[in-house]
């Protein structure tokens, strides 16, 4: 419906434009031809007494007078049909007047009838040309017969009334045939032009749609696309390229790609060859984390088959590399878990016997002095070994989570209160919690409490006296994130990559299993955990959990 309305509107505008063009041409023709006629027949003595001169002057005034209202009518697009009909009528009237004034069938201006027919073919197509041709023949024949029979005055004085009837009729028939021939050729050419215009317009629309489609594809594709000229300067880039390279348009377009990715590792130029080639690089932007990028360089050929530049496809592999590291860590943890489970099982029973025996000896024997201190050390270390074995078991064979609907904000609030009441940390650094009123996740409340207790204790131990630990809950793209930030010294790049490895710790008395257990619990909940340094100093730990709607809704009770 919209396309049809637009097409009709375009057609009306085209008819109006053609009519205005013919009005302009008519004024020029009338002015030039009639001025020439008046000059040829100029009689300075009896100019206003000559009927021919008066008729021509009147005809000029009449044509000018009709042209003005027609031009005003053109300002109303809804009356374009009336305008086109009136324009053709005025052309026919002008031609009839000039032919009558200059000798009827013997006039040199009979070609003006052909112009009227051509104009009708342009505006009214084949039907308009045929109707105008019939009217032209009727008008031409009628005025010629009336002048020959003396019913109309001979203004030119050049008509021979003694001319044979056969010659007169021959002139009428020849002109009539010429009018029909002009109508046929003009309508054929006008129709051919109209079809050619429609075809060209359709092709232009198709090309425009295709161009828009290509633009949408380039704009929507998730990989970065860079077009380079032969000097390696970037001539085109899609939004994904700006996002991946983290550069605005002003710093990409017209700049050499090598300058954009300067400082990449491993170093070396991107080679443009007749074949596609791929290279993985690591970018280290100042003040930002390093990113792993894959750049595929393809030659860009022109229509002659010559290399006109290159097309670079940029993919951000940072998340993929992180997933690969997590997978390797999971495989390592799985193998180590089996070993730890066996070891813990073998240690637990003899350790329990030893611990029980020592406790019994301590209660039975009355030790003092050095022996008492030694016995206390033995008991303390036995308890530490027992805790270590428990950590082994939690890491190696974590208990299956008992999933429930959990109010995450309420759970975090309770955990913060629990940690805040610990005398060891209550005066070291305040805890600041920012969370929406209610966010429901599906998880094991005991295990989630264990996770956040572990992370908060780590953050408080790392934070200097007078610092602050913040806990923020964020939602993005259907995921719920808990972000814990401390104001400690931060971690080295190597320590960050090993933070979730079992038995790795930066503490003097740590077992190195706390973050490994955290990682295992969150994975079992279908989420993820990551650690990074903050630009302002300290560490940021992000725990990501899926919302309830992404999991099976099999529990109605919400635990807070």
VOGU-3710 file (C-alpha; in Angstrom, 3 decimals, decimal comma):
1> xxxxxxxxxx> 0,000/0,000/0,000  2,744/2,436/0,870  4,741/1,571/-2,269  1,627/2,065/-4,458  0,875/5,453/-2,906  4,471/6,553/-3,312  4,445/5,430/-6,970  1,249/7,404/-7,682  2,698/10,475/-6,008  5,869/10,179/-8,091
11> xxxxxxxxxx> 3,780/9,841/-11,260  1,766/12,967/-10,412  4,950/14,933/-9,792  6,405/13,727/-13,086  3,292/14,792/-15,028  3,375/18,205/-13,345  7,050/18,601/-14,151  6,483/17,736/-17,834  3,512/20,109/-18,081  5,536/22,979/-16,633
21> xxxxxxxxxx> 8,352/22,214/-19,033  5,935/22,389/-21,994  4,479/25,648/-20,713  7,963/27,117/-20,703  8,783/25,798/-24,203  5,432/27,073/-25,556  6,125/30,585/-24,321  9,526/30,563/-26,034  8,112/29,176/-29,314  5,241/31,656/-29,363
31> xxxxxxxxxx> 7,527/34,570/-28,633  10,173/33,637/-31,217  7,914/32,477/-34,060  5,354/35,223/-33,729  8,050/37,878/-33,365  9,647/36,589/-36,559  6,284/36,577/-38,348  5,531/40,130/-37,289  8,969/41,291/-38,424  8,571/39,606/-41,782
41> xxxxxxxxxx> 5,141/41,136/-42,314  5,891/44,391/-40,515  4,093/47,440/-41,873  4,981/50,474/-39,886  2,142/52,507/-41,442  -0,830/50,143/-41,087  0,383/47,798/-38,297  -2,816/47,983/-36,243  -5,080/48,041/-39,319  -3,799/44,741/-40,727
51> xxxxxxxxxx> -6,126/41,877/-39,619  -3,251/39,380/-39,706  -1,100/41,505/-37,426  -3,994/42,071/-35,052  -4,812/38,340/-35,023  -1,212/37,386/-34,243  -0,925/39,977/-31,486  -4,189/38,779/-30,003  -2,981/35,183/-30,205  0,200/36,092/-28,331
61> xxxxxxxxxx> -1,785/37,891/-25,629  -4,214/34,980/-25,342  -1,427/32,380/-25,010  0,319/34,443/-22,365  -2,974/34,936/-20,552  -3,732/31,207/-20,501  -0,196/30,228/-19,504  -0,253/32,220/-16,248  -3,270/30,459/-14,652  -1,933/27,099/-15,851
71> xxxxxxxxxx> 1,345/27,818/-14,084  -0,610/28,634/-10,926  -2,613/25,421/-11,342  0,663/23,481/-11,304  1,037/24,400/-7,613  -1,781/21,946/-6,814  -0,429/18,412/-7,396  -3,923/16,910/-7,048  -4,988/18,631/-10,289  -2,201/17,352/-12,468
81> xxxxxxxxxx> -4,574/15,593/-14,874  -6,491/18,812/-15,437  -3,203/20,634/-15,971  -1,956/18,126/-18,549  -5,276/18,160/-20,475  -5,366/21,958/-20,505  -1,733/22,120/-21,647  -2,383/19,820/-24,612  -5,536/21,805/-25,449  -3,609/25,093/-25,460
91> xxxxxxxxxx> -0,902/23,560/-27,682  -3,570/22,415/-30,133  -5,271/25,832/-30,038  -1,939/27,615/-30,641  -1,063/25,385/-33,576  -4,550/25,823/-35,105  -4,351/29,605/-34,742  -0,929/29,918/-36,368  -1,781/27,533/-39,188  -5,023/29,392/-39,920
101> xxxxxxxxxx> -3,294/32,791/-39,896  -0,465/31,680/-42,197  -2,293/29,824/-44,993  -4,261/26,898/-43,548  -3,220/23,675/-45,329  -0,471/25,590/-47,162  0,976/27,044/-43,905  4,617/26,493/-42,958  3,555/25,996/-39,320  1,644/22,728/-39,710
111> xxxxxxxxxx> 4,538/21,053/-37,836  3,163/22,685/-34,672  0,321/20,136/-34,755  3,010/17,438/-34,617  4,506/19,107/-31,562  1,109/19,005/-29,871  0,840/15,293/-30,679  4,362/14,681/-29,296  3,501/16,537/-26,098  0,354/14,436/-25,728
121> xxxxxxxxxx> 2,418/11,250/-26,154  4,827/12,427/-23,446  2,097/13,332/-20,948  -0,801/11,039/-21,836  1,153/8,109/-23,329  -0,345/6,199/-26,277  -4,017/6,898/-25,518  -3,437/10,629/-25,146  -1,445/10,740/-28,389  -4,211/8,949/-30,326
131> xxxxxxxxxx> -6,982/11,233/-29,040  -4,884/14,333/-29,736  -4,089/13,092/-33,255  -7,785/12,618/-34,082  -8,573/16,102/-32,726  -5,640/17,544/-34,680  -6,872/16,059/-37,967  -10,420/17,270/-37,299  -9,265/20,818/-36,450  -6,767/20,988/-39,327
141> xxxxxxxxxx> -9,251/19,678/-41,895  -12,113/21,860/-40,611  -10,218/25,148/-40,694  -8,689/24,317/-44,102  -12,115/23,546/-45,611  -13,727/26,637/-44,056  -10,976/28,906/-45,412  -11,111/27,240/-48,879  -14,902/27,661/-49,031  -14,647/31,302/-47,867
151> xxxxxxxxxx> -16,484/30,719/-44,584  -13,413/32,010/-42,751  -11,464/35,052/-43,937  -8,037/34,448/-45,516  -5,833/36,486/-43,208  -2,611/35,664/-45,057  -4,016/36,436/-48,520  -1,934/33,622/-49,966  -4,558/30,871/-50,330  -5,373/29,897/-53,936
161> xxxxxxxxxx> -9,109/29,199/-54,192  -8,604/27,827/-57,701  -6,374/25,019/-56,425  -7,680/21,619/-57,598  -9,724/19,665/-55,064  -7,528/16,605/-55,600  -4,418/18,552/-54,609  -6,260/19,960/-51,583  -7,412/16,520/-50,465  -3,931/15,090/-51,079
171> xxxxxxxxxx> -2,453/17,723/-48,754  -4,985/16,891/-46,043  -4,344/13,137/-46,345  -0,553/13,510/-46,336  -0,660/15,703/-43,244  -3,139/13,367/-41,536  -0,870/10,380/-42,250  2,105/12,373/-40,950  0,206/13,184/-37,743  -0,629/9,500/-37,188
181> xxxxxxxxxx> 2,976/8,523/-37,925  4,267/11,112/-35,458  1,754/9,889/-32,855  2,889/6,289/-33,296  6,602/7,081/-33,138  6,233/9,567/-30,279  4,067/7,203/-28,191  6,448/4,311/-28,920  9,470/6,343/-27,845  7,630/7,779/-24,831
191> xxxxxxxxxx> 6,579/4,272/-23,739  10,107/2,967/-24,271  11,481/5,852/-22,218  8,883/5,252/-19,486  9,768/1,554/-19,313  13,472/2,378/-19,316  12,903/4,864/-16,483  10,900/2,308/-14,510  13,582/-0,329/-15,060  16,312/2,100/-14,046
201> xxxxxxxxxx> 14,307/3,170/-10,983  13,685/-0,463/-10,012  17,370/-1,286/-10,421  18,282/1,784/-8,395  15,896/0,685/-5,620  17,308/-2,847/-5,747  20,842/-1,499/-5,586  19,850/0,787/-2,703  18,271/-2,138/-0,827  21,319/-4,286/-1,534
211> xxxxxxxxxx> 23,618/-1,514/-0,344  21,529/-1,102/2,824  21,604/-4,885/3,374  25,377/-4,992/2,976  25,692/-2,026/5,322  23,451/-3,704/7,904  25,481/-6,921/7,657  28,767/-5,069/8,101  27,322/-2,975/10,941  25,757/-5,964/12,724
221> xxxxxxxxxx> 28,505/-8,570/12,429  30,216/-9,297/15,735  33,715/-9,409/14,237  35,607/-6,228/13,480  36,036/-5,393/9,777  38,710/-2,996/8,551  39,238/-1,988/4,905  42,793/-0,837/4,109  44,239/0,853/1,043  47,564/-0,116/-0,505
231> xxxxxxxxxx> 49,416/2,102/1,979  47,886/0,232/4,910  45,623/3,112/5,939  42,177/2,292/7,314  39,433/3,531/4,986  36,431/1,802/6,553  35,628/0,217/9,909  32,444/-1,227/11,390  31,214/-0,618/14,976  32,602/-3,981/16,146
241> xxxxxxxxxx> 36,097/-2,846/15,091  35,766/0,346/17,177  34,577/-1,729/20,135  37,258/-4,440/19,887  40,134/-2,012/19,315  38,582/0,470/21,778  39,297/3,375/19,486  36,921/6,137/18,252  36,368/6,752/14,538  38,697/9,780/14,558
251> xxxxxxxxxx> 41,621/7,580/15,658  40,995/4,791/13,145  39,875/6,193/9,796  42,831/7,376/7,741  45,373/5,959/10,199  47,786/3,147/9,390  46,750/-0,115/11,017  50,291/-0,754/12,237  50,102/2,427/14,341  46,758/1,363/15,797
261> xxxxxxxxxx> 48,099/-2,006/16,955  51,542/-0,715/17,794  53,071/-2,633/20,675  51,398/-5,904/19,806  52,983/-9,182/20,761  54,517/-10,964/18,943  55,831/-8,001/16,908  55,755/-7,942/13,130  53,767/-6,469/10,258  50,562/-7,955/8,936
271> xxxxxxxxxx> 51,459/-9,280/5,514  49,072/-8,746/2,595  49,341/-11,642/0,144  47,073/-12,988/-2,626  45,893/-15,515/-0,058  44,238/-15,208/3,318  46,521/-15,351/6,336  45,766/-15,262/10,048  47,795/-14,034/12,983  47,080/-13,956/16,698
281> xxxxxxxxxx> 48,331/-10,923/18,588  48,154/-9,609/22,126  47,378/-5,925/22,578  48,304/-4,147/25,791  46,540/-0,769/25,745  47,776/1,649/28,392  45,524/1,560/31,432  43,595/-1,466/30,225  43,836/-5,241/30,406  45,605/-7,082/27,627
291> xxxxxxxxxx> 43,423/-8,550/24,907  43,976/-11,526/22,638  43,023/-10,740/19,050  42,925/-12,823/15,905  43,521/-10,839/12,714  42,769/-12,393/9,342  44,107/-10,437/6,369  42,458/-10,954/2,979  43,435/-9,201/-0,262  40,922/-6,706/-1,635
301> xxxxxxxxxx> 40,682/-6,883/-5,438  39,365/-4,208/-7,779  37,272/-4,855/-10,913  40,442/-5,423/-12,950  41,594/-8,175/-10,607  44,420/-6,110/-9,144  45,046/-5,851/-5,391  43,520/-2,537/-4,311  44,110/-2,980/-0,599  43,212/-5,488/2,039
311> xxxxxxxxxx> 40,338/-6,533/4,265  41,179/-7,296/7,893  38,760/-9,296/10,041  39,428/-8,832/13,771  38,096/-11,267/16,368  38,373/-10,765/20,126  39,608/-14,068/21,556  40,020/-12,793/25,113  36,963/-14,625/26,449  37,808/-17,754/24,462
321> xxxxxxxxxx> 41,320/-17,777/25,893  39,853/-17,324/29,366  37,523/-20,256/28,770  40,462/-22,354/27,590  42,362/-21,520/30,777  39,323/-22,376/32,870  38,955/-25,684/31,038  42,608/-26,544/31,622  42,192/-25,573/35,276  39,086/-27,760/35,568
331> xxxxxxxxxx> 40,906/-30,715/34,037  43,822/-30,156/36,415  41,466/-29,839/39,352  39,614/-32,999/38,387  42,830/-35,036/38,290  44,120/-33,458/41,476  40,751/-33,972/43,117  40,913/-37,709/42,692  44,397/-37,777/44,193  43,360/-35,480/47,056
341> xxxxxxxxxx> 40,289/-37,589/47,839  42,344/-40,736/48,092  45,020/-39,031/50,159  42,491/-37,419/52,503  40,709/-40,713/53,007  43,968/-42,469/53,861  44,992/-39,706/56,279  41,675/-39,167/57,991  41,384/-42,467/59,926  44,927/-42,588/61,362
351> xxxxxxxxxx> 44,738/-38,854/62,087  41,504/-39,387/64,029  43,132/-42,193/66,043  46,200/-40,060/66,754  44,121/-37,039/67,732  41,909/-39,108/70,049  44,881/-40,751/71,714  46,593/-37,408/72,297  43,435/-35,909/73,755  43,185/-38,912/76,108
361> xxxxxxxxxx> 46,844/-38,605/77,155  46,398/-34,903/77,780  43,454/-35,528/80,077  45,095/-38,423/81,941  48,630/-37,095/82,330  49,340/-34,105/84,528  51,987/-32,284/82,499  53,610/-29,030/83,408  56,192/-26,699/82,021  57,856/-27,618/78,746
371> xxxxxxxxxx> 55,934/-30,883/78,374  52,623/-29,105/78,675  53,601/-26,641/75,893  54,700/-29,515/73,678  51,414/-31,321/74,254  49,474/-28,144/73,357  51,489/-27,806/70,132  50,718/-31,410/69,231  46,987/-30,905/69,855  46,982/-27,637/67,870
381> xxxxxxxxxx> 48,790/-29,169/64,904  46,497/-32,202/65,009  43,510/-29,870/64,758  45,194/-28,025/61,876  45,794/-31,295/60,059  42,154/-32,216/60,600  41,057/-28,901/59,100  43,409/-29,464/56,183  41,913/-32,891/55,567  38,417/-31,372/55,702
391> xxxxxxxxxx> 39,512/-28,801/53,094  40,920/-31,641/51,005  37,588/-33,401/51,092  35,609/-30,221/50,356  37,844/-29,549/47,372  38,119/-33,084/46,049  34,573/-34,249/46,617  32,374/-31,237/47,305  28,927/-32,031/48,586  26,192/-31,924/45,947
401> xxxxxxxxxx> 24,377/-28,584/46,254  20,810/-28,673/47,528  19,227/-26,131/45,223  16,658/-23,728/46,545  15,396/-20,308/45,611  17,663/-17,955/47,522  17,238/-14,220/48,122  20,782/-13,201/47,210  20,526/-9,713/48,732  19,332/-11,126/52,049
411> xxxxxxxxxx> 22,042/-13,815/52,066  24,743/-11,222/51,398  23,356/-8,952/54,131  23,514/-11,788/56,674  27,028/-12,738/55,551  28,239/-9,128/55,880  26,807/-8,958/59,431  28,500/-12,242/60,324  31,899/-11,059/59,088  31,431/-7,609/60,576
421> xxxxxxxxxx> 30,939/-9,119/64,037  34,244/-10,984/63,836  36,503/-9,305/66,382  39,530/-9,962/64,208  38,269/-7,687/61,406  35,548/-5,533/62,955  37,846/-2,528/63,413  40,148/-3,041/60,418  37,983/-2,085/57,428  34,262/-1,356/57,067
431> xxxxxxxxxx> 32,112/-3,467/54,730  29,853/-1,623/52,278  27,001/-3,564/50,600  25,039/-2,213/47,627  22,300/-4,505/46,325  18,742/-4,263/44,942  15,924/-5,018/47,310  15,367/-8,559/46,078  17,268/-10,775/43,644  16,387/-14,445/43,598
441> xxxxxxxxxx> 18,907/-17,046/42,443  18,796/-20,824/42,511  21,484/-22,282/44,719  22,558/-23,922/47,935  22,408/-21,223/50,662  25,039/-22,947/52,822  27,522/-23,302/49,973  26,893/-19,746/48,738  27,453/-18,474/52,281  30,723/-20,428/52,360
451> xxxxxxxxxx> 31,766/-18,794/49,073  31,101/-15,221/50,182  32,591/-15,776/53,648  35,794/-17,001/52,035  35,944/-14,069/49,607  35,154/-11,458/52,260  37,763/-12,813/54,672  40,354/-12,772/51,859  39,410/-9,169/50,999  39,637/-8,044/54,623
461> xxxxxxxxxx> 42,996/-9,753/55,132  44,370/-7,994/52,015  42,957/-4,555/52,883  45,135/-2,196/54,825  44,015/-0,657/58,098  41,522/2,135/57,375  40,604/0,803/53,940  37,210/-0,390/52,773  35,730/-3,530/51,230  32,734/-2,990/48,918
471> xxxxxxxxxx> 30,200/-5,556/47,763  28,025/-4,605/44,790  25,309/-6,653/43,096  24,822/-5,946/39,385  22,507/-7,343/36,708  23,401/-7,423/33,020  22,042/-9,446/30,087  20,151/-11,850/32,297  23,137/-12,494/34,581  23,586/-11,541/38,236
481> xxxxxxxxxx> 27,056/-10,447/39,314  28,405/-10,002/42,821  31,508/-7,786/42,726  33,775/-7,666/45,787  36,516/-5,023/45,777  39,267/-4,492/48,325  41,918/-1,815/48,821  44,898/-4,098/49,215  48,162/-4,257/47,264  46,671/-6,327/44,447
491> xxxxxxxxxx> 48,159/-9,391/42,763  50,811/-9,883/40,137  49,758/-11,117/36,716  51,267/-14,534/37,447  49,443/-14,819/40,785  46,124/-13,872/39,161  46,513/-16,659/36,580  47,173/-19,161/39,419  44,724/-17,790/41,986  42,262/-20,684/41,606
501> xxxxxxxxxx> 44,912/-23,409/41,416  44,824/-25,789/44,406  47,523/-25,355/47,057  48,528/-21,956/45,658  48,496/-19,205/48,270  50,201/-15,906/49,009  49,459/-16,207/52,748  51,989/-17,487/55,228  49,513/-19,837/56,926  47,065/-20,525/54,087
511> xxxxxxxxxx> 46,319/-23,977/52,653  45,770/-22,711/49,099  42,389/-24,456/48,813  39,964/-21,650/49,662  39,620/-20,116/46,181  39,729/-23,568/44,588  36,696/-24,569/46,655  34,987/-21,276/45,736  35,630/-21,947/42,045  34,272/-25,491/42,337
521> xxxxxxxxxx> 31,078/-24,423/44,153  30,273/-21,611/41,712  30,859/-23,913/38,720  28,420/-26,411/40,238  25,902/-23,579/40,422  26,252/-22,900/36,683  28,124/-19,641/37,174  31,656/-18,332/37,021  34,201/-16,490/39,122  37,070/-14,251/38,038
531> xxxxxxxxxx> 39,689/-12,059/39,691  41,484/-8,957/38,402  43,350/-5,916/39,640  41,603/-2,566/40,022  43,084/0,511/38,350  42,826/2,339/41,695  44,663/-0,476/43,457  43,463/-3,642/45,112  41,612/-6,617/43,670  38,172/-7,145/42,190
541> xxxxxxxxxx> 36,524/-10,579/42,436  33,419/-11,115/40,286  31,001/-13,960/40,982  28,443/-14,513/38,228  25,263/-16,491/38,879  22,359/-17,351/36,578  18,934/-16,011/37,593  16,050/-18,281/38,519  14,347/-17,946/35,118  17,300/-19,634/33,417
551> xxxxxxxxxx> 16,982/-22,726/35,653  14,295/-25,267/36,384  11,607/-23,764/38,549  11,154/-26,727/40,883  11,266/-25,000/44,279  8,740/-22,441/45,433  10,234/-21,469/48,771  12,660/-18,552/48,843  15,457/-18,758/51,413  16,730/-15,388/52,672
//
